[in-house]
């Protein structure tokens, strides 16, 4: 009588691998870099991410951490340096972003102006 049991390879999805992935994403690594460090294939990572909600939540939190940490640092520095605060506003609110304006009658002669919010007119 033949034994029809399928033998499966043990999963690499264990706490050690997940911690390594989280650690890599917390320092803003790409998926390929994180998978390389965790010794898994990116295809395996995507499969886990799509099939396991708790895993995907942990990864999402880890991938957002570098941006949250840098915002904390920027806001802390902005209290000491007004230029840092202006840079923060430019990135955060589209009303403060630098923009290029094209001007001229019927587009000729064409003038290009840079509208630079928050900086003095003297070049550094």
Number of C-alpha atoms within 10 A of each C-alpha: 3 4 5 6 6 6 6 6 6 7 6 13 13 9 9 11 16 17 14 16 26 22 18 22 23 20 15 17 17 12 17 14 15 23 21 14 15 20 13 16 14 15 11 13 21 13 11 15 17 11 11 11 11 11 16 16 12 15 21 15 13 19 22 14 16 16 14 11 11 11 13 12 11 16 14 13 14 16 11 10 12 12 14 16 18 17 16 16 16 17 13 11 9 10 11 17 17 14 12 11 10 10 13 10 8 7 9 8 8 11 11 10 11 10 13 14 15 16 10 8 7 5 5 4
